[in-house]
């Protein structure tokens, strides 16, 4: 995002390509679609960004928080930014002076101001923007999250101690449950955080692969309680979102790992998609596919607390979607959880002979229960999965609230402000 402060000068917002882990959080968060990406970099459109700062806090690495004072006519273009491997240096006072920017003008560029793009956006008819309701702060009772202990420039090493297919065997779609052990290296994580894995080798242009981000699927005390390990839920990518054949660089690398192999890991990342800790808190989890990873982590932590007798109170409700039952990770283990512990709702969109059902359909069927939770300030909502589900899910919450006589603008604003609605889609 850029901040136009006077004619001819901008404080141009840039993303550091050396630190960015390409998690898509910034692009998903930006309310004016100023951020875009290709296979190489995430970049910011200088003529669209309105300086709202919405993307700053959710970025797990800090790579989003970079700025350069630039003459407007020399603002870095999208095409330039997409080729960068590192950020350009700040223009010197002499270079700015040569471009007709005085020292006083350059200092004035620190102050934000509304751009024409923002003014134009505000003048148009309001549209439903699901991302605007996503919180960038954690629940008040969440534990402290450590982040960036191992940034992309200094990864650490983990050893594979488990790798198995957690979807039904014999089908093309394959999702693996991976367990990584960090030995004596401190690597604290909380439910809802993520880590990055750096695949070996280089890409088609000889550039070292950047890290791919995966949500942690295990609770804070490890996949195996008391051990310094984490688990991940990784789907083997064999086709893109359009169904065209493609081989995922990191997903196939991870799914093919053997016990005893080592991997390069960065992170942990994320400080807002965290679960509440107060006993009366309710958690509503809405996910598809590998978006189940943080939901598994939260569910397992609550299950362990319950088993230890330390937690009795808040409700757990899960809406879980997949194309078929066979593609749904952890289907078997979910079936064994007590009904009085978690309220599970499955939606399958490609079951032969059955009508398509999506998570938002199930949410509307359970409107009475969701309305009661929306009225309760101790309720927290988490959405994780494909980007295409996000708007439908938030619209379903909106409809449930309205049908219950609630003012959605008030409810949605409270969910965002209090860190009770979290959207993590990709």
QUIFENQUI-V70226 format. One record per pair of residues at least 6 apart in sequence whose C-alpha atoms are under 6 Angstrom apart, sorted by sequence separation. I is the first residue (numbers start at 1). J is the second residue. D is the distance in whole Angstrom. If there is no record, write none. Layout:
BEGIN
[[I	J	D] [I	J	D]]
END
This chain:
BEGIN
[[4	10	5] [36	42	6] [37	43	6] [202	208	4] [203	209	6] [239	245	4] [305	311	5] [322	328	6] [373	379	6] [415	421	5] [3	10	6] [36	43	6] [202	209	5] [222	229	5] [223	230	5] [238	245	6] [239	246	5] [349	356	4] [401	408	6] [3	11	5] [27	35	5] [35	43	6] [167	175	6] [222	230	5] [223	231	6] [238	246	5] [349	357	5] [2	11	5] [35	44	5] [166	175	6] [238	247	5] [348	357	5] [2	12	4] [34	44	6] [165	175	6] [166	176	5] [237	247	6] [347	357	5] [398	408	6] [2	13	5] [34	45	5] [165	176	4] [166	177	6] [237	248	5] [347	358	5] [1	13	5] [164	176	5] [218	230	6] [347	359	6] [164	177	5] [198	211	4] [218	231	5] [34	48	5] [163	177	6] [197	211	5] [217	231	5] [34	49	5] [163	178	5] [196	211	5] [197	212	5] [216	231	6] [217	232	5] [236	251	5] [162	178	6] [196	212	5] [216	232	5] [236	252	5] [162	179	5] [196	213	4] [161	179	6] [195	213	6] [160	179	6] [161	180	6] [195	214	6] [160	180	5] [194	214	5] [159	180	5] [194	215	4] [68	90	6] [158	180	6] [159	181	5] [193	215	6] [194	216	5] [158	181	5] [193	216	6] [158	182	5] [324	348	5] [30	55	6] [317	342	6] [321	346	6] [323	348	5] [29	55	6] [316	342	5] [317	343	5] [318	344	5] [319	345	5] [320	346	5] [321	347	5] [322	348	5] [323	349	5] [324	350	6] [318	345	6] [321	348	6] [323	350	5] [324	351	6] [191	219	5] [26	55	5] [371	400	6] [190	220	5] [371	401	6] [189	220	6] [282	314	4] [286	318	6] [288	320	6] [280	313	5] [281	314	5] [282	315	5] [283	316	5] [284	317	5] [285	318	5] [286	319	5] [287	320	5] [288	321	5] [289	322	6] [360	393	5] [367	400	6] [279	313	6] [280	314	4] [284	318	6] [286	320	6] [288	322	6] [360	396	6] [321	359	6] [387	425	5] [381	420	6] [382	421	6] [386	425	5] [387	426	5] [319	359	6] [380	420	4] [381	421	5] [382	422	5] [383	423	5] [384	424	5] [385	425	5] [386	426	5] [41	82	5] [384	425	5] [20	63	5] [2	46	6] [19	63	5] [182	228	6] [2	49	6] [16	63	5] [181	228	6] [182	229	6] [1	49	4] [3	51	6] [15	63	6] [181	229	4] [1	50	6] [2	51	6] [15	64	5] [180	229	5] [1	51	5] [180	230	5] [179	230	6] [199	250	5] [14	66	5] [179	231	4] [13	66	6] [14	67	6] [178	231	5] [13	67	5] [178	232	5] [12	67	5] [177	232	6] [12	68	5] [177	233	5] [11	68	5] [176	233	6] [233	290	6] [11	69	4] [176	234	5] [10	69	6] [175	234	5] [10	70	5] [175	235	4] [233	293	6] [9	70	6] [174	235	6] [9	71	5] [10	72	6] [174	236	6] [8	71	6] [9	72	5] [8	72	5] [50	115	6] [198	264	5] [197	264	6] [17	85	6] [18	86	6] [50	118	5] [197	265	5] [17	86	6] [48	117	6] [196	265	6] [196	266	5] [16	87	6] [195	266	6] [195	267	5] [195	268	5] [194	268	6] [195	269	6] [194	269	5] [193	269	6] [217	293	4] [193	270	5] [217	294	5] [58	136	6] [215	293	6] [219	297	5] [217	296	6] [218	297	4] [217	297	5] [192	273	5] [192	274	5] [219	301	5] [291	384	5] [291	385	4] [282	378	6] [283	379	6] [287	383	6] [162	259	6] [281	378	5] [282	379	5] [283	380	5] [284	381	5] [285	382	5] [286	383	5] [287	384	5] [288	385	5] [11	109	6] [161	259	5] [281	379	6] [282	380	6] [287	385	5] [160	259	5] [160	260	5] [159	260	6] [160	261	5] [159	261	6] [192	294	5] [159	262	4] [191	294	6] [5	109	5] [158	262	6] [158	263	5] [157	263	6] [191	297	5] [157	264	5] [191	298	6] [5	113	6] [156	264	6] [157	265	6] [3	112	5] [4	113	6] [155	264	6] [156	265	5] [3	113	6] [155	265	5] [155	266	5] [152	266	6] [151	266	5] [150	266	5] [151	267	6] [150	267	5] [149	267	6] [148	267	5] [148	268	6] [147	268	5] [147	269	5] [145	271	6] [19	152	6] [142	275	6] [138	272	4] [142	276	5] [137	272	5] [141	276	5] [142	277	6] [136	272	6] [138	274	6] [141	277	5] [139	276	6] [141	278	6] [168	326	5] [167	327	6] [167	329	5] [166	329	5] [166	330	6] [21	211	6] [60	269	5] [60	270	5] [130	391	5] [130	394	6] [133	412	6] [139	419	5] [135	416	4] [138	419	5] [134	416	6] [137	419	5] [133	416	5] [135	419	5] [135	421	6] [134	421	6] [135	422	5] [134	422	5] [134	423	5]]
END
